[in-house]
Amino acid sequence: MVILAIDYGDSRTGLAVCQRSEAIASPLGTVFEKSPEKLFSKLLEAIKSSGAELVVVGHPVNMDGSRGGRAKLCEELAARLERESGVKTVLWDERVTTVQAIGILNETNVRGKKRKQVVDTVAATLILENYLDYRRKKRET
């Protein structure tokens, strides 16, 4: 199944995709857009152009499991994407993905402006990798 992952941000939104084999999550890029409506249009286009059959939206719940304002925005985005694209959309816990992404970028010595350009894409890729691991484990049981 082709799956598109979204790490939704105020000005930068990371995208990652996997192909039908679900073998590997690949970075798709970062959408730089502050306008919620323009971003939404770009996300709909990404769903269409990637051939996504499922969309995974990172769900930034708090460490204690509660939902803050950002989590609610992601819930609204996921519901609207599903409604308007017709593609099933799920929320996926992304509590530590940005921290992991920064760690990966530190290890590869990506700093400054370059880091800002890719951190959200790396986070989206980690979200998708975690979701794919979940799907594999679910099949095994």
N, C-alpha and C positions, 0 to 999 in steps of 0.2 A: 504494500500500500504506500502511495506517495503521501508523506506527512510533512507539513510545514509548521515550524515552531516560530513563535513570536515572543521576543522579550520587549515588552511595551514600555516606552519611556516618554517623558515630556517633550524632549527635543530629538532624541535618538532612539530608534527602535531597531533591534537586531533581528535578523531572519536567518533560519537554517532550514535545510530540507534533507529528506532521505528519499531514496527511490524505492521502487516496489519490493526489492529484496529486504529492505529494512536493515541492511548490514551496517551502514555507517551514516552518521549525521554529518552533513557538509555545510559549511558556512555559505550563506547566500548573499550577505551584505548588510549594511546598515542604511536605514531610511532616515535622512535628516529632515525632519518636518515638525514644526511647532503647532501648526494649525490642526486641530483634531479632525476636522472634516477632510482636509487634504490628505492627512495621514490615512484616514479610513479608506479613501478612494485608492490610495497606493497599496494598501493591504489587500483590498479586494482584487486589484490587478495582480498582485503577487500570488494570490490563491489561484487565480485563473491561469496565469502564465506558467506556474509550476505544475499545474495539473493536480493540485493537492486533493486528496480524498478524505483527509482529516487535518484539522488545524489544532495545534497545541499552544495554548496561551499560558505563559508563565504567570503563576499566581503568587504574589509576594505576601504570604501570610506572615505575621509576626512570629518570633521564636517561641512564644507561649501558645501559638495556635490561633490567636485572635486575628480578626480582619480589620485592618486600618483603611484609610481613604484610598491608598493606591490599590489595595486588593479589590476594593469595590469597583474602582475604575476598570480594572482588568476583567472583572466579572461582567460589567456592562459591555465592554468591548467584545468579549467572547460571545455573549448572547446576540449582539447586533451582527457580528460577522456571520454567525450561523444562520440567523434569520435572513440576511440579505444575500449571502453567497449560496445558501442551500447546502453547504458543506458542514458536516458534523464538527463541532468544536468542543474541546475539553480544556479544563484548567489543570495545570500541573504545578505542584509545590516547587517554588524556586528559591527557597529561603537562603541558600548560601551560594547560588550560582555566580553572582557578581563577584563575591569574594574569591571563589575558585578561579574565575576568569582573570582577575587581577593577579592572582598567584601564578597562573600560567604565563601571563604577559611579563611578569617579573622574571620568571625563569628563562624566558626567551629574550630578555633585555629590551622589551618594547616599552618605550617611555613617552611622556609628554603628549604632544598633539597626536602622534601616531596611535597611542594607546586609546585616546578618546574616540578615535575613528573606528576602532575594532572591538573594544571591550563589550559592547552590546551584542555584536555578532558572535563573539566567543561565548557569551552567556546564553544566547539562543541555541547555540550548538550543544552546550552542556545540558540545557533543558531537554533538548531532543534526545541526546544520548541517554539521559536518565529515564526518559519515557520509553525509549526502545528497550532498555534493560528490563524495565517493568513488564513490557509486552512479552519479551522472551521468557522471563520467569513465570509469567502467567500461563504460557503455553506448556511449560514443563510440568506444571502441577495438574 
